């Protein structure tokens, strides 16, 4: 069970980064010398075919990564190391309007218009159990004199990782809708198998709206004793039509695409289920 609310152990951030890898290096062990020339030739041909396949997969992965970087080029940073960055002075000032929240750190402020801002923060829980997650929080603040007053609070808007950790990374994007959208990356694992996903939280004027999680990766190499049997898949968001649709293109052991459209103010997967069947139950 890999999704939030189901049984399983949540992955640490470093485990998620490993789970997003597409191609792993081969073993450094060398095969024993062949006793028959025909067998040796067959082995060489097999190795060359495997190498060509791995090269093609790496090339495709690099192309998809370039698409993902292009998508994020105009996003409002912070990017992957957002959880480590200290809050800017204006962010710290806005955070003074909030009540005390255990484990809370203000991270970024996003203007919503008419004097309203969204304050994005992270919440981490010390000494948490493996299955307990941290959170990405959202507060709406209005200008009040020289400071701010709280207009709305959603401290547990998007789930993070296990052991009480905040999401692995997040960024604010203007590419998906007319309202800024927080793209939050996280993951979950159990017994050497890991699923990753991202949550889309649109900062709508009245309240943030979070769609159902979008699956983005799978890695069971920690479970498989034979590396050849491992399944590693990663997805990149692309083909974005603002306010209408986007694709998540998967590369790795299989190649497929999940298509999402905007319905009722949320992003909805088209079709009965994701092609990332390993993370469905």
N, C-alpha and C positions, 0 to 999 in steps of 0.2 A: 504494500500500500504506500503510494508515494506522494499523494496530494495532501494539503493541509487538512487537519481534522481527521485523518486516517491514521491507523497504527503504523509505526515505523520510527526510525531514528533520524533526526534532522542532521543534515550535513553541515560541517564547519565550512567557512568560506574557502579555506585552502582546498578542501575536498571538492567544492563546486568548481573551482578553477580547473582541477584535474578532470572533473566530469565533463567540461566543455571541450576537452581535447578531441580532435578528429582522428589523428593518426599517431600511433605510438611507435617508438623506435623498435626495431627487431631485436631479438636476443643476440648477445655478443658471442654466444657459443658457436663453434664451427662444426659442420657435419663431418662424420668420420669418412675417410677416403673410400671411394667406391672400389669394389673388387672387379667389377665388370665394366668395360668401356661403355657399353650400351646404357647401363644404368647411370653412369657419370654424365653422359650426354643428356639423358632425360632429366636428371637433376638440374643441370645448368639451364635447360629450356624452362623448366618449372620456376626456378628462381628468377629468371629474366621476366617471365610473365607476371610473377608476383610483384617485382620491382616496378614494372610498367603500370600496374594497377595502382600501387601506392603513390607513384608519381602523379598519376591522373587525379587521384583523390586529393593530394596536397594542392595541385594546381586549382582544382575546383574550390577547395576550401579557401585558398588565398583570394580567389575572385570574389567569393561571397563575403569574405571579411572586408574587402575593399568597398563593396556595396554598403555594408553596415557602417563603415567609417564615413562614407559620403552622406549617409542618412543623418548621422550625428554631427555633421560639420557645423550646422547652424543651430544646434541645440544649445540651451543655456547650461553651461557647466555649473556645478561640478560633475566629474565623470566617475571613473571606477574607484578613485581614492577619496571620494567625498566624505566617507565616514571618519577619515583621519584628519581632515582639514579643520582648523580652528574656525569658529564663527567670526564673520566680519563684524565691525563695530555697529553697523546699522541693525544687523541680525541680533546681536546681543542686546541692543536697546529695545527692540521689539519684544524679545523674550521676557523682559522684565514685567510685561503685562500678564504673564501666565502665572497660575498657581504653581507651587512646588510639585514636581513630578519625579519620582525616583528613577534614576538612570537616564534622564532626558538631557539631550544636547541639541540646541538649535543649530541648524545647518545652512538654510538658505531662505531668502525672502523673495517672493514673486509678486509683482504688481498685478492686480486684477481690475483696476480702473475705479474711478469715483472715490479715491482715497482708501480703498480696501486693498489689503495685501494678504497673501497666503504665506504663513511661516511653516516651513518644512523642517522637521526635526527627526531624530532617531531616539529610540528607547532601548536600552539594554538592561538585562536582569542578571545581576551577579549570582554565582553559585546556582544557576538554573539547571534543571534536569535536561537530559538529552533531547527530549521531545518538546521542551518549551522554547518558543520563538521570541525574538525581539520584534520591534515594530518600526515602521515608518509612520510618523504622526503628522497631522495637518491641523493648523489653527488658522482661522480667518480673523484678521484684526482690522479695525477701523481707526483712523486718526482721531485722537482726542486731545486737543490742546497741543502740548509739546510731546505727547507720548501716544500710546495706543490703548484701545480697549478691545476685549475679546468679543467677537461677533459669533463665533462658532468653534467647537472643539471636537476633533476626531483623533484621539491619541493612538488608536489602534486601527489605522486606515489600511495598511498593507503589511502582511506578515513578513518577518525576516527569516533568519536561520535558527538552527538548534542551539542549545546551551544558552538561550537568552540573547543571542547575537542579533544585531540589526541586519537589514538586507545587505547582500554582498556589495551591491553598487546601485546607483540610481542617477538619473539625470532628468532635467525638465526639457521637453521637446515642444516645438511649435509646428511640427510636421504633420501631426495626426488630426487636429481639429482647430477650430477658431479659438478655443480656450487652451491655455497651456496644459500639458499632460505630463505627469510624473511617471517615468518608466522605471520600475523597481525590479531588480533581479534577485532571485533567491533560489533555494533548492532544498531537497529532502532526500534522505537515503536510508537504506536498511540492508545489512548483511552484504556490503560490497557493491550494491547497485544504487545508482543515484539518478534522480530526475531533477531537471532545472526548469525554471519558468520565469516569466516576468509578468508583473501586474501593471495595468494601465489605469492610472487615477487621473481623471480629467478634473481640473480645477474650475468647475462651473461656477457661475456667479453666486448661486444660493448655497451650494454645498458641494464638496468633492464627490465624484461618482467613480467607483472602481468596478471595472468589468471583471468577469471570471478570468482566472489566470490563463495566460497563453503559454503552452508548453514549448520549451526551447532546446532541450537536450537530454541525453541519456548516456550512461556509461556503466557497464556491469563488469569491467575488467577486474575490479576488486573481488568479484565473486567467482569468476571463471579461472580454473587452474590452468587451462590451456589458453594462451593469448589468442590463438587462432579462432577460438570460439567466442571471443569477446565481441560485444556490440557497442560501438561508440557512434553517437549521432549528435550533430549540433545544428541549430537553426538560426538563420539570419532574417530579420524583418526587412522586406524590400517591396517593390512595386506599390508604393504608398500613393493612394489617391486621397488627398486631404478631405476628411469628413465623410468618406465613402467606404474605402476598403484598403486592405493590405494583405500581403502574403508572408508566410514564414517558410522559407526554403531550407530543407534539411539536406545535409551532406554527411557522408560517412559510409557505413556498411550498406545503407539503403539511401535512395534518393527519392524524395517526395515533397509535396507542398501542401500546407494547410492554408486555407483562404478564409479571411475574416471580413465581415461587412458590418457597417454601423446600423443598428436597429434599436429604436427606443432610447437613444442616448448612450448606448453601450456597444462594445465590440463583441460580435457573436460569430463563432465558428460555423462555417457552412458545411453541411454534410452531417452524417450521424455521429462521427467521432474523429478525433485527431489521428493522423497516420502514425503518431508516436505511441503505438499500442502498448509498449512496455510500461508506460506511465499511467495507464487507465484503470488499474485495479489489481 
